[in-house]
Amino acid sequence: MFNLLESFFSTSKYYSVSTRLYPKFAIAAVGAVVLKNGRILLIKRGKEPGKGLWSIPGGAVQAGERLEEAVLRELYEETGLTGKVGELIHIEEAIIREDSKVK
């Protein structure tokens, strides 16, 4: 997963120069793993980074938003589905260094 995230952030094809490319602060994000009948829900990304690629529903946490609220909001925004939050499955730290900057 790290290599995929690194390619999004390190390739100008996927990311334009913005405050998200070289943020001053960490950007917390969530992803919803939705399982049903042994299958996992994937969405096709409509925006960069990774436009056109398959992913679990998710995105950035908004200021003042709890992680549980963020994952349910992202699930609904991207799929129209509601759900309930279960156990934490994984924590991923994507820290990409470029010279003295952090992407």
The 8 nearest C-alpha neighbors of each residue, nearest first, counted from 0:
[[1, 3, 2, 4, 91, 5, 93, 6],
 [0, 2, 4, 3, 5, 93, 91, 92],
 [1, 3, 5, 4, 0, 6, 7, 93],
 [2, 4, 6, 0, 1, 5, 7, 49],
 [5, 3, 1, 7, 6, 2, 0, 8],
 [4, 6, 2, 8, 3, 7, 9, 1],
 [5, 7, 9, 3, 4, 8, 10, 2],
 [8, 6, 4, 13, 5, 48, 9, 10],
 [7, 9, 5, 6, 10, 14, 4, 102],
 [8, 10, 6, 7, 5, 11, 14, 102],
 [11, 9, 12, 13, 8, 6, 7, 14],
 [10, 12, 14, 13, 15, 9, 8, 16],
 [11, 13, 10, 14, 15, 7, 9, 48],
 [14, 12, 48, 11, 7, 10, 47, 49],
 [15, 13, 11, 12, 48, 8, 10, 47],
 [14, 16, 11, 17, 13, 20, 12, 10],
 [17, 15, 20, 14, 18, 19, 11, 21],
 [18, 16, 20, 19, 15, 21, 14, 22],
 [17, 19, 22, 20, 21, 16, 23, 15],
 [20, 18, 22, 17, 21, 16, 102, 26],
 [19, 21, 17, 102, 18, 16, 22, 8],
 [20, 22, 102, 19, 18, 101, 23, 17],
 [23, 21, 19, 18, 24, 20, 25, 102],
 [22, 24, 21, 25, 18, 19, 101, 26],
 [25, 23, 22, 26, 21, 19, 27, 101],
 [24, 26, 27, 22, 23, 94, 19, 102],
 [27, 25, 28, 24, 59, 60, 22, 19],
 [28, 26, 60, 59, 25, 29, 58, 61],
 [27, 29, 59, 58, 60, 26, 30, 57],
 [30, 28, 57, 58, 70, 59, 60, 31],
 [29, 31, 57, 56, 55, 70, 32, 58],
 [32, 30, 56, 57, 70, 33, 55, 74],
 [31, 33, 55, 34, 30, 39, 40, 56],
 [34, 32, 40, 39, 31, 35, 55, 38],
 [35, 33, 39, 38, 37, 32, 40, 36],
 [34, 36, 38, 37, 39, 33, 40, 32],
 [35, 37, 38, 34, 39, 33, 40, 32],
 [36, 38, 35, 34, 39, 33, 40, 32],
 [39, 37, 35, 34, 36, 40, 33, 41],
 [38, 40, 34, 33, 41, 35, 37, 32],
 [39, 41, 33, 34, 55, 38, 42, 32],
 [42, 40, 55, 54, 53, 39, 56, 43],
 [43, 41, 54, 53, 55, 44, 56, 40],
 [42, 44, 53, 52, 51, 54, 45, 41],
 [45, 43, 50, 51, 52, 46, 42, 53],
 [44, 46, 50, 51, 43, 47, 49, 52],
 [47, 45, 50, 44, 48, 49, 51, 43],
 [48, 46, 50, 49, 13, 14, 45, 44],
 [47, 49, 13, 7, 50, 14, 46, 8],
 [48, 50, 47, 52, 7, 13, 51, 44],
 [49, 51, 47, 46, 44, 45, 52, 48],
 [52, 50, 44, 43, 45, 49, 53, 46],
 [51, 53, 43, 49, 44, 50, 54, 42],
 [54, 52, 43, 42, 41, 44, 51, 55],
 [55, 53, 41, 42, 56, 43, 52, 44],
 [54, 56, 41, 42, 31, 30, 32, 57],
 [57, 55, 31, 74, 30, 42, 77, 54],
 [58, 56, 30, 73, 29, 31, 55, 70],
 [57, 59, 28, 29, 73, 30, 60, 56],
 [60, 58, 28, 27, 61, 29, 26, 57],
 [59, 61, 28, 69, 27, 64, 58, 62],
 [60, 62, 64, 63, 59, 69, 65, 27],
 [63, 61, 64, 60, 65, 59, 27, 69],
 [62, 64, 61, 65, 60, 66, 69, 68],
 [65, 63, 61, 62, 69, 68, 60, 66],
 [64, 66, 68, 67, 69, 63, 60, 61],
 [67, 65, 69, 68, 70, 64, 60, 29],
 [68, 66, 70, 65, 69, 71, 84, 64],
 [67, 69, 65, 71, 66, 70, 72, 64],
 [70, 68, 66, 72, 67, 71, 60, 73],
 [69, 71, 73, 67, 72, 68, 29, 31],
 [70, 72, 74, 68, 69, 73, 75, 67],
 [73, 71, 69, 75, 74, 70, 76, 68],
 [72, 74, 76, 57, 70, 75, 71, 77],
 [75, 73, 71, 77, 72, 56, 76, 78],
 [74, 76, 79, 80, 72, 78, 73, 77],
 [77, 75, 73, 74, 78, 79, 72, 80],
 [76, 78, 74, 75, 73, 79, 56, 42],
 [77, 79, 80, 75, 74, 76, 56, 42],
 [78, 80, 75, 76, 77, 81, 74, 73],
 [81, 79, 75, 78, 74, 82, 76, 77],
 [82, 80, 75, 71, 79, 74, 83, 72],
 [83, 81, 80, 71, 84, 74, 75, 33],
 [82, 84, 85, 81, 71, 67, 70, 33],
 [83, 85, 67, 82, 86, 71, 70, 31],
 [86, 84, 83, 87, 88, 67, 82, 32],
 [85, 87, 88, 84, 89, 83, 32, 67],
 [86, 88, 89, 85, 90, 84, 32, 31],
 [87, 89, 86, 90, 32, 85, 31, 30],
 [90, 88, 87, 91, 86, 30, 92, 32],
 [89, 91, 92, 88, 87, 29, 93, 30],
 [92, 90, 93, 89, 1, 0, 94, 28],
 [93, 91, 94, 90, 1, 95, 27, 4],
 [92, 94, 95, 91, 1, 4, 5, 102],
 [95, 93, 92, 96, 102, 101, 5, 1],
 [94, 96, 102, 101, 93, 5, 97, 8],
 [95, 97, 101, 100, 102, 98, 94, 99],
 [98, 96, 100, 99, 101, 95, 102, 9],
 [97, 99, 100, 96, 101, 95, 102, 21],
 [100, 98, 97, 101, 96, 102, 95, 21],
 [101, 99, 97, 98, 96, 102, 21, 95],
 [100, 102, 96, 95, 97, 21, 99, 94],
 [101, 21, 95, 20, 96, 100, 8, 22]]
